[in-house]
Every structure is written in structure tokens, then in C-alpha cells.
Amino acid sequence: MSMIRTLAVFATLSLVGCDEGKRPVVPAKAGAGASTLTNGMEFSGERDCVDCDGIESWLRLEQAGKARRYRMVEVYYGQDHERRFEDTGEWSTQGELLRLRSSHGGERVYARIEDGYLQARGAHGQRIPSAEDDVLEPARFDSTH
């Protein structure tokens, strides 16, 4: 079973009975005129920050045929300002690990944990003590033609 389908099953089960009033940090852009089936999964989360008031993250994974793309947005909040960072690239899976390879270079690794959540991990899947709160929860699954 593909990772996106596996994540969708876990997300669907974990979202049953949840409050649907909560929205992701950044709305997804709908693909107009797509001729192939596209599956999408969104995750969102908030975490503490040492030198700011907090960080909100939003991740969208998309799969159209064999193409696997992602978009991640992180917003760092300060006392009187916010800084927004966006990243895109390709994603892949390796067992329970999700690898995000940036189009600008670099890679982020997340492990699928309980209830379909994603937690930041080291390059080999090891836990990172300073990133224990870097967790993204399933927010939305969709499939469009």
C-alpha cells in the first residue's frame, strides 16, 4: 500500500469525531484542469521556539501517478512580526519514514507515529531530543481528477 494511502487510512481513523472547525495554517491550492488522479494529504502543527513566540507548520503531500511532490510552509511568530518560509520538493518513503527532499537541496525526515502523526527525525530515523515537539497532525485527505 502506498504511503499516502496508508497515511490517509490512519488520518481518516484519527479524525473521526474531531472538530472540523480547525483549519490548516495555509489553504491548499486547487489544481485546475488536472487530467490524472491526484491524491493529497495535509498535516499541520505548532511548536515552541527558542528565539520567537512559536512556529506554525503546514505540509501537503501530493501524488499524481508516480510523481510525489510536497509543499511545506512554516511561519515563525515574533512580538511584532512574522516570517514565512516555503519549501517544495519530492517525497519518498522508507518503511515508516517519510523523506522530504527539497528542490533547493537538503532533506527532512519524519517518522509516522501513533494516530498517523508525523514526528521530525534524524537522517537515519533516530529520535532528536530537541525536536520531540516537532509533530505534525493529519489535517486533510483529498482525491481529485
BELWO-V655043 format. One line per field, one symbol per residue. ss: DSSP state (@ for helix, = for strand, . for the rest). phi: phi as a letter, one per 40 degrees, with the letter a starting at -180 (. if undefined). psi: psi as a letter, one per 40 degrees, with the letter a starting at -180 (. if undefined). Layout:
BEGIN
ss->???
phi->???
psi->???
END
This chain:
BEGIN
ss->..@@@@@@@@@@@@@......................==========......===========..===========....=============..======....======.@@@.====.......@@@...==========.
phi->.cdccccccccccccdgcccccbcdbccccccgccbcbbbbbbaabacacbacibbbabbbbbbgccbbbbbbbbccbcbaabbbbabibbabagccbbbbccbggabbbbcbdggcbbdbcdbgccbdcbdccbbbdbababbc
psi->hiddddddddddddeheiheehiidhiihhhhfheihhhihiiiiiiihdfieihhihhhhihhbehhiihhhhhhhadeiihhhiiiaiiiigbehhhhhieeiiiihihhahfeihhhiideeiihdefdeghhihdihihi.
END
